[in-house]
Amino acid sequence: MTIYAPSLRTLPQNAMLVMATLPVIDWNDCLLRDLQAGPKVPPSCYAAIVMIDPFACWEDLGDLLEGARMTGVTNFPPASMIERTPAGVPLDRGQELELRRMEWFASRGFKVLFVAADEAKMTVAEQRLGSQLDGSVYLRPEALALPIGSDIGLVSLGSHGSSSVPKLSLELAATAKQPLRRA
């Protein structure tokens, strides 16, 4: 399983991953331009998309993802990391919009990999996305300090509770089994 995030290329090598949550780049435009160039994507590849982007042309993005034979999409960076009150509290409306957008991608045949910083949000995603949910990625707060580069990967946390949905986490490559690609 690979998360395809070409927008990470625009950030300085070895900058902390938290930079991806700041409004310093047009995340979805970077993805759109990269997809227009016809990249070769590995099997089980999920495009990292800011699902709450008010300016994205979703139909065009969906068409390009299909053309690239992308397996699915993921909400990276997640709305809970982007939309916050002045006091730093995540806004729930961002997650609702994010889930609706992911349901739309699922209706087009894409699988979904849901990223969240807490178990409750993962449970809601599992209930909403059902069989289209291929897994959840637990984004631990300390993961935001990981340096951007080829050394970030996905490691399995197994399944939790009664859920059969695989749970993953971002880790350093020394412990990771699957890449988060700068593309």
Summary of the structure (lengths in Angstrom):
residues: 183
radius of gyration: 15.0
end to end distance: 13.7
largest distance: 42.1
contacts: 573
relative contact order: 0.18
helix: 38%
strand: 23%
